Amino acid sequence: VTSSDAVDDLRLPAQRRARSERALVRAVARGEEAALAELFARFWGPAHHAAWLIVRDAAAAEDIAQEAFVSALAHLDRFDRRRPFGPWLHRIVVNRAIDVARARAARREVASDVLPEVGVEDARPIDASLLAALDGLPPEFRACVVLRHLLGYTPGDISRLLDIPRGTVNSRLRRGLDALKEAGVSR
Amino acid sequence: MTVEDRLRRAVPPDAEAAHDRAWAVVRAAAPLRTTKRVTTTSFVVRSAGAAAVAALFALSGAGAATADWVTDTLAPAPKPRVAVQLPTAGRLLIADRHGLAVVRQDGTRVRVGTADGATWSPHGLFIAAWKQKELRAMEPDGDPRWRITAPATIRGAAWSPDGLRIAYIAGGRVRIVSGNGMNDHALIGGAARPVTPVWNPGRAQELTYVSAAGRVVARDVGTGRRVVAHRGHARATTSGGSLRIDGRAVLTVRGRLGRPVWSPDGRYVAVGRGTSVLIVSADGRRLSTVAGRAAYDWALPGS
């Protein structure tokens, strides 16, 4: 399977889905709660998931995804309803997550020596090697990896979504995958 | 397993609860805006612009995906919703219907869990929050740093001005824990009522609390030494040339004494006498005399 085949595989279901997305968005704009529930059910999970993988903090990720959703709904009148809703939402989520991750990294440099972390509990099994490899990447690189390999965007889409050159996207994806390979996450 | 598979399986912790909380917020927020419609004028202008640019791309042969993003540019992604903005710099710690939240200056909120109460560290680097018997410290984004379990329900806590200690009330006692969550212990002689203690802003080791007998007590938390005890400024009274504290005459002079004024730390009283102001310790020792007819107020340190 070539990379272009993979891209087509990702695009076809997205295009089919876009048609019903338009109907959903129109219904939400009319104030139909059932449509809102369906739109939320469809888009909350990926948005929250992507935010968490980029910002790597559960509370912040929830806040980011929630703010993005509320913000998108509040501006539905400015949204071109012929377009898919997902990229619009993901653009807000990912850019906000990058900002928050940068801010947290700056604060942590000051605080970590003052107060040691004690008693953090999370009993769920986690993919420690994957998360450690992601943590080792700058937030902008994490964002590219998440957009490409979790949300299925093409490098061209990511370039437009993050407003950065396509070459930069490719180099970030390459470096991200190299880091994941070194950590044994990908072959 | 592919990278895609592993990313899909690495789900956020507490995802189901986060989903429920977010749905409640989104459902509540949606009706506020969803009935707004695009005005005819803006729709026409925007449609004309979109049609013109779409025609350009059709001529250039650019793909459908690119056209999607051109339209996105005409209808830009919104910035995060701006709530009620704070009138000044800083962050406000509040409890709302979803729990504890830090309100940024732009009005956006970062939820940091649920709590019965919370307080900032002196420089705003950390938050101490308590819920039932648990006291925890976290960063302002909710990232946990440490937590301890108190012997009884916590009734209030305060972070010392130097950031080195947190005083809290639990089980009828004042307890002290270091700012890094270590060395949790009961303050000697610190039987207390469930009222949030207060640190002396000028003396980081001095803590004021309400004793089990209902008296306001200031105590050095390092030595356990009681600094001063009184029931408030009203307990210092003058009558003629006599100054009384808690009804006990601590100073008698010739002439007439003016209105007594307590220092903010409750250690001293300033009282006018003729053309001077006497500074008297709480036990009645005359410490100094300042030129002036009367003492009106005593400002906090640094003010």
Interface residues (C-beta under 8 A of the other chain):
Chain A: R11 V28 A29 R30 G31 E33 L36 A37 F40 W44 G45 H48 H49 W52 L53 D57 A58 A59 A60 A61 E62 D63 A65 Q66 E67 A68 F69 V70 S71 A72 L73 A74 H75 L76 D77 R78 F79 D80 R82 R83 P84 P87 W88 R91 I92 R96 V100 R104 R107 V110 A111 V114 L115 P116 E117 V118 G119 V120 D122 R124 I126 D127 L130 L131 V145 V146 H149 L150 T154 G156 D157 R160 L161 L177 L180 V185 S186
Chain B: T2 V3 E4 R6 L7 R8 R9 A10 V11 P12 P13 D14 A15 A18 H19 R21 A22 W23 V25 V26 R27 A29 A30 P31 L32 R33 T34 T35 K36 R37 V38 R46 A50 A65 T66 D68 W69 T71 D72 L74 A75 P76 A77 P78 K79 P80 R81 T108 R109 V110 R111 V112 G113 L125 F126 R136 A137 E139 D141 G142 D143 P144 R145 W146 R147 I148 G179 N180 G181
